[in-house]
């Protein structure tokens, strides 16, 4: 079978999600079926996890109108995963320490991208890139056997790429102040996070990479030790300091 390739954009979560898939096992029709499954899943994620929709399960949970045990199993799964992310980040990531109560937004984009990878693979996709508003999940590398090239933009200069990562399989997430301003708060102080302007984390799990990127914006250089933990042996970060353009990585 000739190699088929499909690209798609999905508008949801107040942004545009991008999917790029290719395969020698499936034709374009089959790849489109996988993308439509992803579209439905991403809409479902918005219905369950959005903090902007008063009828979402997260909003109802935050308001005390339902119990966690009454929520969808996916929300219970994300809650437990956020507890682990809070623990392994020593509290630099804490979705409970926000105005209004539990907000998993700093975890769920990467988690959802990983779930979408599985949906696309089940429909025959081999080479997959999913970009969920800056959180990417990747599989299979490029069609020529080389890794995906993922560029990281400058915090203030949208068209300037300051770092390129080569990834075959895994996830990479970037958090910072350049998309939504100073929206990340330090859970330990309640004040605006001042650790870093931008933090990129890459590793095998998209949700945890997403959470750790947020944690590193809070912690900055103070958080470098986190990546020496055995639990994070497969993760690394690349951080741009709060002042100046100095960037660093702990490994």
Secondary structure, 3 states (H helix, E strand, C coil): CCCEEEEEEEEECCEEEEEEEEECCCCHHHHHHHHHHHHHHHHHHHHHHCCCCCCCHHHHHHCCCCCHHHCCHHHHHHHHHHHHHHHHCCCCCCCCCCCCCCCCHHHHHHHHHHHHHHHHHHCCCCEEEEEECCEEEEECCCCCCCCEEEEEECCCCCCCEEEEEEECCEEEEEEECCCCCCCCECCCCCCECCCEEEEEEEECCHHHHHHHHHHHHHHHHHHHHHHHCHHHCCCEEEEEECCCCCEECCC
